[in-house]
Every structure is written in C-alpha cells, then in structure tokens.
C-alpha cells in the first residue's frame, strides 16, 4: 500500500488520504460518482464508483518526472 494518496470525490470538497498501509475509507452517497486518486510522482487516476463498496487502485509512476530537485 502507498500511504498519503489523496482521494477526492470529483466535483466536491469531500475526500480523504490513505493511511500508513495504503487503506482508506470514504462514504459517498452517489453510487455513480467518480473518485480522483493522486500522489506526487504518480499518474492521477479517475475511477468511477459504479455502486462498488471496495475499490482497489494501483498507482503508476509518472513518465515525466523531475531530473533534479534543488532545495
């Protein structure tokens, strides 16, 4: 599991973040809503709920990543 993935119900301010094991829980009234999954360095994904109660997502590394970071 990937900790710290942001999960947002598309078009709302409702969301959550995955825990240290990559698990999350989110109550959504609309079974046709879309969840947005995002994490730095990974490609964001839009997953339709489709009345499911469990949604597992595999995050893919983003192809264009930074070559150098200056702090």
N, C-alpha and C positions, 0 to 999 in steps of 0.2 A: 504494500500500500504506500501511497505517496501522501505524506502529511502536508497540510496547508493549501490544498487545491481549493480555489474559490468556486462555489456553486451558486448560481443565481437563476431565479425564475425569470425568463425572458419577458421584458416589458414591465417588470415590477422592481421594487426595492427588497423583495423577500429573497433571502439566501442564507448560506451557511459556509463553513470551511471544514475540510476533512480533519479528523483527529490524527494523533501520532501513528495510528495504524492504517490510515487512509480510509477510515469509515466515516459515514455521515448519516444524518437523519434530517429529513425536511418534510413538513406537512404541506401538501399542495391541494387546494380544493378542486382545481380544474384538471381532470384527467387527460386533457388534450394540450396541456401547457408544454413548453419546451424548457429544458434545463441547459444553462450555459456553464461549461466547465473550463476553467482557465488556471494556468500556473506559469510563472516566468520560465522561459526556456522550452516550453512545450506548446504544441499547436492547440488553440482553443477549439472546443467542440460544442455543437448544439445537438442535444439528444431529446427527441420527443418522448414524453412520459408514456403515452398510449395506454393509460389505465394500469400500468405496472406498479407493483409495490416495491420491487427490488430492481435497481439499475446499477450495473457494474460497468465501469468505463476504464479503458486502457488509454493512458495519455501517451502520445507520440512526441518524440523530441522534435523541436522546430528545426527545419532545414537551415534557415539563415540565422545563425547565432552570432553573437559578438566574438570577434577575434581577440580583443584586448579590452580590459577594463582598467581605468585609471581612477584611483581613489585619492 
